[in-house]
Amino acid sequence: MRSVLAAILVFILAAAGSPASAEIRALIVAISKYSDPIPSLEGPPNDAAALKTLLEQQGAKDITSLADGQATRSNIRAALEGLGKRSKPGDWVIFFYAGHGAQAKSNDPTETDGMDEFMALGGFKVSKPDTNTYILDDDLRGWLVNFFPTSVNVLQIADACHSGTLNRSAVARSVFKKRSALDNPMAISLPPPPADPARLPPSAIDPPNLVYVGAAQDNQFALEGPLPRGDSPSRGLLTYALEGALKERRPNGNLVSDLDNNGQLSLAELASTLESRTRELSSTQQWSSAAVPPRNERSVIFQPLKAPPADERPIEVKPADDAAADLLGGKGPWASIPRGTPDLTWNAQEGWVTDNRGDRVAEGLKTPEQLSGVIMKRRAISQLAGSANERQIKVDIGPRPKGQLYKKGEAVDLAVTHRGGAGFLTAFNLASDGTVQMLYPLDGDGNGQMVAGQTRVVMARTKVVPPFGVDNVVAVVTPGEPTVLRAALKRIDGKRDSMVAAGLVRDELDQAKGQAAMALGELYTGP
């Protein structure tokens, strides 16, 4: 059973030829204040304000907001029912929830995992749960089905979670906070919710016009933290990624998330973009998943927003020792800050660099030139992440679970799975210091041609070598053999030219006019 609390987006396809008078209506719920032992959150009010602005820019006028103590089960139910009564065929109804999600042990025999998923509302107490301070997933699903006919389109955004996290050690305290109310979901039971004729039985079949896009995998938390930099207000990664997908543009004016570059952002393109954006923002601690029926993949949901101004702020680096302080006094693509929350922290004596997410992103960095490589590599990956089409091409890294550390000399399995038409695969790695390392095709691999349909290419000969830190594998499938791209990559193989490599890939994607696809994979290495 799908959980509404795995930070999901629920999209319903707008009917063809919907009337010009169709409106956008919304209910925005943000819970930030909780009682011990549940930690309060900082991001939900900021997410709610940002989403309200976004919807107003999309033309929404019928917007209801509920926060903390106002956001009770009965008030949310009444607000949704009211939206259903006011809605007309072709309207969009958007239900947004930002706050804690949770699980509790269930007595329902249809729950195969023995757990109930629920939204923890303002006033929820672990010691004595009140039925008006939480909403079970089955109840919410029933409301959305029963209050809104299939002629009315519903979009649900739940920036919350209930699941586990990755098992990758961090060397610094992460700025991210999980949006999960309970560390031990088996520790409590919930009283049965009040009788509700709009509740939907768990075995009920999903309406044919429902589409789910998950903002976090089952073994991850949905996160919030300061975005886009350490001194920014706290935001939920999902909502922030959604904003970016609607704003960031190509040189020709189209959205970067418009993967086929045709001037429209389809549901499939948005789903793919949210996965790569949440993963890049969180250093693989969180990424979305999608299940989009084929008939809905080309549906257009949002119109582009005004592009944000270019971020020309230099990367802020804080020295962790005297050697780094001396070296950061010179010129480079950074701003040295003695205190505060930096983008990066550098210990030149020991050679490590950490980011504000708590990850050690590079090892063995002793010179400003090496640090410059790390900074430019971060910018290159940020540029590429929005163009990743991971519904068509996927990079898998094994044999260990995603996000875990590989040590020097250990074998790493790299595999690329392609689900599109016939094409040619090109893959390279951007090492932690921005060094370009050609991976495929090499001598003996042929021309890298992939047949139409699902094709999997395994590059099992890779071993971990310096420089250590965070590596990013870039895979590109093009409709024709990319002789210019490959020749250029071979010329910069072994050089710290990550921005050049990113520019080559973006040019290839633009020239292919939607017929090429690119994906990213992250690899964590250490001595």
Summary of the structure (lengths in Angstrom):
residues: 527
radius of gyration: 23.6
end to end distance: 42.0
largest distance: 69.4
contacts: 1813
relative contact order: 0.11
helix: 24%
strand: 29%
